[in-house]
Structure formats: C-alpha cells, structure tokens
Amino acid sequence: MPAFRYPLRGSTHPTPRWLSLALPAGAVLICVAIWLAAIQVAQVQRANVLANAIRENRNRSIGYDHFIAGMLDRADSAAVQLARQHADMAPAPPNSPPRMVTDSAAIDPLFARVDVIDAEGRVRLSSRPDQAAGAESRGAFGRLRAGGLQEPLLAPSIQPAASAPAIVFARTIRRPDGRFGGIVALHIPIDRLTHFYEGADFRPHDLISVVRLDGLTLARREGAAISFGQNLAGRLAMRRQAAAPWGTYIGPSSVDGIRRVFSQRRLPRYGLFVSAGIGTDDVLASSYARARIFYLTVAALTLALLGGTLAFWLGLRRREAIIRRLAATNERLSEAQAIGKMGDWELDLESNLLACSDEACRMHGRDPAHDIITGEEALAFHDPAVRADIEQTLRAAIRSKQPAQCDVVSTMADGRVAYLRIRVSPVVDADGKVRTVLGTEQDITTERRHEQLRAEVAHITRVEAVNVMAATIAHELSQPLTAAGNYLSAATYLAEQGKYSLVEQERMAVLLSQASRQIGLSGKIISRARDMVSDRRTGEVASLDDIVEEAIAISKVAEPAVARVTIGVRLEPDTGHVAADKVQIQQVLLNLIRNAAQAVADVDKPQVIITSHREAAGMVMVSVADNGKGLPGHADDIFAPFGAADRNGLGIGLSICRTIVDSYGGRIWSGTSPLGGAAICFTLPLDEIALLYEVA
C-alpha cells in the first residue's frame, strides 16, 4: 500500500543511497588531499630551507677556507724568513741558553711562541727563552730531520706552562750547501684558528674544523666548545673528502653523530682541509615549528570537516530513519483508514488545493496517484443537497478557529448511499491566521445500522418484557380470582342454607350474583390478556441454524461484553427446524448468551458453546454452556420473576425465557457445563414436515 503523503508540507523522499555513501567517501578524499597537499607544502618548505642552509654553509666554508689559508700563509712567510736569516747559524757552546728572537714574528699576536732549533736539536732562538721548548717542537724537529715529509709540517702542540692548545707550524732550515740546518717552529693557538666566528651568532650545533689529510684534527669548534686531536681516519668525513675535496654533503658527524650539512674545502699546499657544518635540527627548527602549526591547522580543519561531515551524515541517517518510521506510520495509518473506512485530507486555503489520503480517494472513486484536487472538485464528490452543510461547517471552523463536524448522506462512487461524518480542524499559525484546514471523512453507515439494530433489539426486548409481565400477571392473578369466585359460591350456598327472611335472602343473592359477575368479568379480561400474549400463528416454522446465527450476531452488536467471548456452535443435522416463532426463540437465546457472557467476564479465555440434539416425543434440546464459575446454590429460583436480579437488570430475563418456552410446550432447566461452568437447557418442538423435506 502506498504511503500517505502530504505534498503541501514538503517531500519525504529518502536520501539516495549513493549520496549517503558518497558524502563520507568524498569527505575522506578531501581530507586525504588536504593532508597530501600539507605534507607536500611542508616538504617543499623544508627543502627550500635546507637548500638555503646548504648555500649558506658552502659560503661559510669558502670564507673559512680563505681565513685559514691567509693565516697559514702568514705563518709560512714568517717561517721562510726566519729560515733564511739563520741558514748559516754557527754552532753554539754546550748548555748555552737560547737567545731572544728579534724578528717581527716574535711580536706577532698570531704566534704564541717562535723557536729556532739548530741541527743538533738545541733551541738557539726563542720568543720565550725563559721556557723550555716543548716536546712538540722537538717532535717536529725529528720528523723534519728524517726527511720525506711535505713542508710546512703542522702538528698539535700543548705548551706545559700555559696549557694552551696550539698547533706547530714547522719548516726546515737549509744551510747554504743544502744540508739540514735545523727548523723554525711557530706555535699557533687553536682558538686563533676558530676566530672566524668571533662576534657572530654561533648555534650549538654549528661546527668548523681544520683536519689534516691523514685524518688528524688540528682544530675543532662546536658551539662554544673548542677541541683538537680527533682521529677521523677511515670515517665518513675522510671518505667524503677523498671523493669530493670541495664538496657538500648531509650526514652524521664522525665525532658526535649529529646530523649536519657539511661543506669541505681542501688546502693542498698545507696538506689539510677545512670543514664547516650546520646542524639540520638547528636549520629546520623554525621549519619544524611552522610545520607543526601548519599541521595543527590542517588537523583542526580536517576534524572540522570530518565532524561536519559526520554530523551531516548522522543527520541524513536520522532523516532516513524518521522517513522510514513516517512511511511505516503512514502505511499503518492507511491500513487503519481502510479498516475504519476513514479518509483524511488537508486543505490549503491560499491555493484552494486539497491533498487527499489514499483511503479518501478510494472512498470517492479517485485514483490515489491523483490526490491533489481543488476545493470545488472535492465538493463535487457529495450530493448537491449536503454541499451547503459542508461549506457551512468549514466556514464555522475557520471563523471560530475550533474543530467542527457534520453528518451528511452522500452517494458513493459504487452507487451506494452512505452516512458520512465530516470533521474539520483549522491550523492556527503563529500570526493567528488560519491558512490550512485538516479534515477527516468517516463512513458511519455500519454504525448507523448497528444503532438501528440495537434500537430494534431494545424494542423487541421491551415488548417481550411487557408480554411476559402481562402473562405473569395473568398467571398470578388467576388463582386468587378463582379462589374468590369459590368463596363467593360458598357464601351463596351458605346464604341459601341460612334462616333469613326471603327479602334478605334475595338481597344477598343479588349482591353475590353481582360479585360473581364482576369476578367473571375480571377473569374474562385476564383471559383476553393471556390470549393476546400467547397468541401463536399456526404453522410457524423457523430454522434453528438461522435463529442461532442471528442471535449471536445481534448479541455481539447489542452487548459489548459478548464481543470478547469465543462462541462455538455445534448443532446436529436432525434438529434443523422448530415449530416456534423465530423472534421469540431469538429472544430466549439473546438472554442466555448475555447471561453467559456476564458469567465469563473475569475468565482469561472466555468460551460459550451452543449445542442441540434431538430428543424423544419430537422435541429438540438446545443448550447454552460457558466456562464460568457456575450457578449459585439457589439455582432453582433463577427462573422465577426477579429471582436472578442483579444491579444491571430486573431479574425477569430467565422468567421471560421460561414463559416463552412453556408457551410452546417445552421446558427449561439449569445444569453443569462440560466446560466447567453453568449450562441452561430448554426444549422446543421439532417441525416434522420440514424435517421430512430436508431428508427428501
């Protein structure tokens, strides 16, 4: 059954399934695209920062290369000059102290100490004659005298007095004949090699170093820490130097393992290279901070997008659930309307369009697919005589802003005449105006017929009650009247035997005669009432099946308590017709069924069974049994007038039943039901001729 629709109140079509699936999928794809773009942007930004850092570090290494080369050139110039000055140095007496160097190198701030050592290894001249020459100077002497080394020679040195780390810059002194004449040793403090960043911002992981080509570190500064003497032979720094003497690479430090951008510059003249490094974490710290902020922003945007999508998707799901419930409710409403023969509609006063339910369309023979009609078309469904009543009811409801109703008689689409109850209810908007009216149309034809049937049943009951009361009065008064007549007869007899005067006897006889005449007249009146009550038309025949069926139908309409009772019927085939009035026997069954329904009112599964079977002497026995609590102890009095009275009746129902059954020569009694409750049984005469016809 199609769902009931209200087109004027908006669509209730469910959301397409593809949209419900595409929405979260699209949101996820958008989030993935946003994150891919964010990662790409962060990577590009990081690559740009890193490229800038590489350029900066390369320029720094070039500057440091020039700085170290200039310093060593300066030391080499001083050493060459001293070597020339003392090429013809004469032998000195044993244990003679060194003399002061008078060359300008002695006062050069670049050098911490200047020593001139002769061919025998004795310090002849020194910028610090009061201090003995260090082992480093003597070590350089031995290595240069052995020959085969590139000059100048650079080696680490520690001065014992000052404990200041330095490197020894040594060059050989050649005599005029070319023989070894000693060495010139210049001590350069290591911190002078790292003054390249003097006054500049030097980050914790920034690094500069001077390394010999054999891997020995002459000077190294990391942040504010200065060191020397690390052996890098065979490590990454030396491998990269061998592969690209003037190259740049990114990798871990060979000393502390910190990842840096390294740029190397070889100084082949002095057998060493300089290296400048920038920590990648220091370089990318700001980039990482920006990336975190960027990622947090993207994450917030993603959460907002996903949250919004989830809320929208849940809203769609809730809407679909509401639509499904609404569709199910509308379907049940349509079924209930079809069962109850009730249709409803909605009238929009501004457009004068009326939206009808499926049942309203079917009631008036209209296709439910065309449920939008005008007000004039809706009125055309009804007879012209009742249209004015409908319009008047509608106007009254709109004017009073209160519900109203009217009952009309209309000819339906199938040609039958039906009673319709039309209810209208105006919808008052927030501004107090009525723009919409809701209405229902209910077919109450069956209800009207039931009312008529109940009225007929009540009338029959009242008539039968009057008849039974009249019969009862006639029955009860006939005995005292007969007795009175007997007494009067006796009085007459006695009067005749008494010794009265003739006049007195005549007067007594006249009086008694008049009394007897009046009593006889009363008897005639009572006899006429009895004849009227017990008047039977000869040849009356009724089908017991029809009597039972109609009695059950009438009782279910007239008594609501009967409707919830399960009534079973078991009539034997040879009890088809009875010689009795159909209406009166129905009255008997109505009383018995009503009493049985009242007896099982408190039972969980109430049951009543009506049976019949044939008895001797051409009679049929009918029984009405129930599964109630049974009859009280004074069950013999239930057929007496007012003997079974309760607060819902006069107590003459069973008395009426007895009177009717007695009038046909039958009898009525109470017994025990096979269902466990009470049973009322009565007999009626069979119609033998009708039975013969049935057999034939």
BELNOR-V778723 format. One record per residue. N is the residue number from 1. RES is the residue in one letter. SS is DSSP state (h for helix, s for strand, l for the rest). PHI is phi in whole degrees, -180 to 180 (999 if undefined). Layout:
<<N RES SS PHI> <N RES SS PHI>>
This chain:
<<1 M l 999> <2 P l -65> <3 A l -72> <4 F l -70> <5 R l -120> <6 Y l -118> <7 P h -59> <8 L h -76> <9 R h -104> <10 G l 110> <11 S l -79> <12 T l -120> <13 H l -72> <14 P l -68> <15 T l -68> <16 P l -57> <17 R h -63> <18 W h -64> <19 L h -70> <20 S h -63> <21 L h -85> <22 A h -71> <23 L h -63> <24 P h -66> <25 A h -64> <26 G h -64> <27 A h -64> <28 V h -64> <29 L h -63> <30 I h -63> <31 C h -63> <32 V h -62> <33 A h -63> <34 I h -63> <35 W h -69> <36 L h -62> <37 A h -64> <38 A h -64> <39 I h -65> <40 Q h -64> <41 V h -62> <42 A h -64> <43 Q h -66> <44 V h -64> <45 Q h -63> <46 R h -65> <47 A h -64> <48 N h -65> <49 V h -62> <50 L h -66> <51 A h -63> <52 N h -63> <53 A h -66> <54 I h -64> <55 R h -63> <56 E h -62> <57 N h -69> <58 R h -64> <59 N h -64> <60 R h -66> <61 S h -66> <62 I h -63> <63 G h -63> <64 Y h -68> <65 D h -59> <66 H h -65> <67 F h -63> <68 I h -69> <69 A h -61> <70 G h -64> <71 M h -67> <72 L h -72> <73 D h -61> <74 R h -63> <75 A h -68> <76 D h -66> <77 S h -63> <78 A h -67> <79 A h -67> <80 V h -64> <81 Q h -63> <82 L h -65> <83 A h -65> <84 R h -70> <85 Q h -64> <86 H l -114> <87 A l -69> <88 D l -109> <89 M l -64> <90 A l -79> <91 P l -65> <92 A l -106> <93 P l -62> <94 P l -64> <95 N l 58> <96 S l -81> <97 P l -71> <98 P l -70> <99 R s -97> <100 M s -75> <101 V l -72> <102 T l -101> <103 D l -77> <104 S h -63> <105 A h -64> <106 A h -66> <107 I h -106> <108 D l -73> <109 P l -65> <110 L l -69> <111 F s -105> <112 A s -81> <113 R s -161> <114 V s -127> <115 D s -126> <116 V s -118> <117 I s -116> <118 D s -82> <119 A l -68> <120 E l -87> <121 G l 90> <122 R l -96> <123 V s -75> <124 R s -93> <125 L s -134> <126 S s -157> <127 S l -76> <128 R l -137> <129 P l -66> <130 D l -76> <131 Q l -113> <132 A l -71> <133 A l -68> <134 G l -75> <135 A h -63> <136 E h -65> <137 S h -64> <138 R h -68> <139 G h -65> <140 A h -64> <141 F h -60> <142 G h -64> <143 R h -71> <144 L h -71> <145 R h -66> <146 A h -67> <147 G l 80> <148 G l 84> <149 L l -109> <150 Q l -72> <151 E l -111> <152 P l -71> <153 L s -101> <154 L s -119> <155 A s -147> <156 P s -65> <157 S s -150> <158 I s -128> <159 Q l -82> <160 P l -62> <161 A l -70> <162 A l -91> <163 S l 54> <164 A l -97> <165 P s -65> <166 A s -154> <167 I s -116> <168 V s -98> <169 F s -103> <170 A s -119> <171 R s -138> <172 T s -75> <173 I s -98> <174 R s -107> <175 R l -71> <176 P l -58> <177 D l -87> <178 G l 91> <179 R l -79> <180 F s -66> <181 G s -118> <182 G s 127> <183 I s -139> <184 V s -112> <185 A s -117> <186 L s -108> <187 H s -96> <188 I s -109> <189 P s -60> <190 I h -63> <191 D h -64> <192 R h -69> <193 L h -74> <194 T l -109> <195 H h -75> <196 F h -61> <197 Y h -102> <198 E l -60> <199 G l 83> <200 A l -93> <201 D l -80> <202 F l -114> <203 R l -72> <204 P l -57> <205 H l -104> <206 D l -70> <207 L s -141> <208 I s -134> <209 S s -153> <210 V s -120> <211 V s -129> <212 R s -72> <213 L l -70> <214 D l -89> <215 G l 100> <216 L s -82> <217 T s -83> <218 L s -86> <219 A s -155> <220 R s -149> <221 R s -128> <222 E s -126> <223 G l 64> <224 A l -102> <225 A s -93> <226 I s -114> <227 S s -147> <228 F l -163> <229 G l 87> <230 Q l -69> <231 N s -99> <232 L l -104> <233 A l -60> <234 G l 81> <235 R l -93> <236 L h -58> <237 A h -60> <238 M h -73> <239 R h -66> <240 R h -68> <241 Q h -67> <242 A h -69> <243 A h -79> <244 A l -143> <245 P l -60> <246 W l -117> <247 G l -103> <248 T s -132> <249 Y s -150> <250 I s -118> <251 G s -177> <252 P s -75> <253 S l -70> <254 S l -75> <255 V l -102> <256 D l -111> <257 G l 77> <258 I l -74> <259 R s -76> <260 R s -142> <261 V s -96> <262 F s -108> <263 S s -128> <264 Q s -113> <265 R s -136> <266 R s -85> <267 L s -114> <268 P l -64> <269 R l -62> <270 Y l -108> <271 G l 67> <272 L s -149> <273 F s -144> <274 V s -106> <275 S s -137> <276 A s -122> <277 G s -133> <278 I s -124> <279 G s -64> <280 T h -64> <281 D h -65> <282 D h -66> <283 V h -66> <284 L h -93> <285 A h -58> <286 S h -66> <287 S h -65> <288 Y h -64> <289 A h -62> <290 R h -64> <291 A h -65> <292 R h -62> <293 I h -62> <294 F h -64> <295 Y h -66> <296 L h -62> <297 T h -64> <298 V h -65> <299 A h -63> <300 A h -62> <301 L h -63> <302 T h -64> <303 L h -62> <304 A h -63> <305 L h -65> <306 L h -66> <307 G h -63> <308 G h -63> <309 T h -64> <310 L h -63> <311 A h -62> <312 F h -66> <313 W h -66> <314 L h -64> <315 G h -61> <316 L h -63> <317 R h -64> <318 R h -63> <319 R h -63> <320 E h -64> <321 A h -63> <322 I h -64> <323 I h -64> <324 R h -64> <325 R h -63> <326 L h -64> <327 A h -64> <328 A h -64> <329 T h -64> <330 N h -64> <331 E h -65> <332 R h -64> <333 L h -63> <334 S h -64> <335 E h -65> <336 A h -64> <337 Q h -66> <338 A h -66> <339 I h -68> <340 G h -83> <341 K l 52> <342 M s -131> <343 G s -115> <344 D s -132> <345 W s -151> <346 E s -134> <347 L s -109> <348 D s -95> <349 L l -69> <350 E l -72> <351 S l -96> <352 N l 58> <353 L s -105> <354 L s -124> <355 A s -100> <356 C s -104> <357 S l -76> <358 D h -61> <359 E h -68> <360 A h -63> <361 C h -65> <362 R h -66> <363 M h -60> <364 H l -107> <365 G l 71> <366 R l -112> <367 D l -66> <368 P l -59> <369 A l -68> <370 H l -108> <371 D l -97> <372 I s -107> <373 I s -134> <374 T s -87> <375 G h -62> <376 E h -66> <377 E h -65> <378 A h -66> <379 L h -66> <380 A l -66> <381 F l -67> <382 H l -104> <383 D l -66> <384 P h -56> <385 A h -69> <386 V h -108> <387 R h -64> <388 A h -64> <389 D h -63> <390 I h -65> <391 E h -63> <392 Q h -65> <393 T h -63> <394 L h -63> <395 R h -65> <396 A h -64> <397 A h -66> <398 I h -66> <399 R h -68> <400 S h -86> <401 K l 58> <402 Q l -129> <403 P l -63> <404 A s -147> <405 Q s -150> <406 C s -152> <407 D s -107> <408 V s -131> <409 V s -114> <410 S s -133> <411 T s -91> <412 M l -81> <413 A l -64> <414 D l -86> <415 G l 93> <416 R l -82> <417 V s -92> <418 A s -128> <419 Y s -88> <420 L s -120> <421 R s -110> <422 I s -106> <423 R s -115> <424 V s -126> <425 S s -137> <426 P s -74> <427 V s -102> <428 V s -92> <429 D l -77> <430 A l -63> <431 D l -86> <432 G l 85> <433 K l -100> <434 V s -103> <435 R s -116> <436 T s -137> <437 V s -127> <438 L s -100> <439 G s -147> <440 T s -132> <441 E s -128> <442 Q s -120> <443 D s -80> <444 I l -107> <445 T h -60> <446 T h -62> <447 E h -62> <448 R h -63> <449 R h -65> <450 H h -64> <451 E h -62> <452 Q h -64> <453 L h -63> <454 R h -62> <455 A h -64> <456 E h -64> <457 V h -62> <458 A h -63> <459 H h -66> <460 I h -60> <461 T h -62> <462 R h -64> <463 V h -63> <464 E h -65> <465 A h -62> <466 V h -64> <467 N h -62> <468 V h -65> <469 M h -62> <470 A h -64> <471 A h -64> <472 T h -64> <473 I h -61> <474 A h -61> <475 H h -68> <476 E h -76> <477 L h -83> <478 S h -66> <479 Q h -69> <480 P h -64> <481 L h -67> <482 T h -64> <483 A h -62> <484 A h -61> <485 G h -62> <486 N h -65> <487 Y h -61> <488 L h -65> <489 S h -63> <490 A h -64> <491 A h -62> <492 T h -63> <493 Y h -64> <494 L h -64> <495 A h -62> <496 E h -70> <497 Q h -87> <498 G l -74> <499 K l -96> <500 Y l -112> <501 S l -71> <502 L h -62> <503 V h -66> <504 E h -67> <505 Q h -66> <506 E h -66> <507 R h -63> <508 M h -64> <509 A h -66> <510 V h -67> <511 L h -66> <512 L h -66> <513 S h -65> <514 Q h -66> <515 A h -64> <516 S h -64> <517 R h -67> <518 Q h -68> <519 I h -66> <520 G h -64> <521 L h -63> <522 S h -64> <523 G h -62> <524 K h -66> <525 I h -63> <526 I h -63> <527 S h -64> <528 R h -64> <529 A h -63> <530 R h -66> <531 D h -65> <532 M h -67> <533 V h -70> <534 S l -97> <535 D l -66> <536 R l -124> <537 R l -83> <538 T l -69> <539 G l 82> <540 E l -72> <541 V l -135> <542 A s -137> <543 S s -79> <544 L h -65> <545 D h -61> <546 D h -66> <547 I h -61> <548 V h -65> <549 E h -61> <550 E h -70> <551 A h -63> <552 I h -64> <553 A h -62> <554 I h -67> <555 S h -65> <556 K h -68> <557 V h -80> <558 A h -78> <559 E l -121> <560 P h -60> <561 A h -65> <562 V h -73> <563 A h -63> <564 R l -91> <565 V l -97> <566 T s -84> <567 I s -108> <568 G s -106> <569 V s -127> <570 R s -134> <571 L s -105> <572 E l -75> <573 P h -62> <574 D h -87> <575 T h -121> <576 G l -68> <577 H s -127> <578 V s -122> <579 A l -89> <580 A l -159> <581 D l -77> <582 K h -62> <583 V h -66> <584 Q h -68> <585 I h -67> <586 Q h -61> <587 Q h -63> <588 V h -60> <589 L h -64> <590 L h -59> <591 N h -63> <592 L h -69> <593 I h -65> <594 R h -62> <595 N h -64> <596 A h -65> <597 A h -63> <598 Q h -68> <599 A h -71> <600 V l -105> <601 A l -63> <602 D l -98> <603 V l -89> <604 D l -63> <605 K l -122> <606 P l -67> <607 Q s -138> <608 V s -135> <609 I s -128> <610 I s -111> <611 T s -127> <612 S s -149> <613 H s -155> <614 R s -82> <615 E s -117> <616 A l -70> <617 A l 64> <618 G l 68> <619 M s -113> <620 V s -122> <621 M s -102> <622 V s -114> <623 S s -127> <624 V s -119> <625 A s -117> <626 D s -137> <627 N l -111> <628 G l -83> <629 K l -88> <630 G l 90> <631 L l -89> <632 P l -70> <633 G l -66> <634 H l -94> <635 A h -66> <636 D h -69> <637 D h -93> <638 I l -70> <639 F l -93> <640 A l -78> <641 P l -57> <642 F l 64> <643 G l -77> <644 A l -114> <645 A l -71> <646 D l -130> <647 R l -76> <648 N l -101> <649 G l -158> <650 L l -88> <651 G l 84> <652 I l -112> <653 G h -61> <654 L h -70> <655 S h -65> <656 I h -62> <657 C h -58> <658 R h -63> <659 T h -63> <660 I h -65> <661 V h -63> <662 D h -62> <663 S h -67> <664 Y l -102> <665 G l 82> <666 G l -99> <667 R l -140> <668 I s -135> <669 W s -154> <670 S s -111> <671 G s -159> <672 T s -102> <673 S l -82> <674 P l -63> <675 L l -85> <676 G l 107> <677 G l -105> <678 A s -104> <679 A s -141> <680 I s -111> <681 C s -119> <682 F s -148> <683 T s -117> <684 L s -139> <685 P s -75> <686 L s -79> <687 D l -94> <688 E h -67> <689 I h -66> <690 A h -62> <691 L h -66> <692 L h -64> <693 Y h -63> <694 E h -66> <695 V h -66> <696 A l -64>>
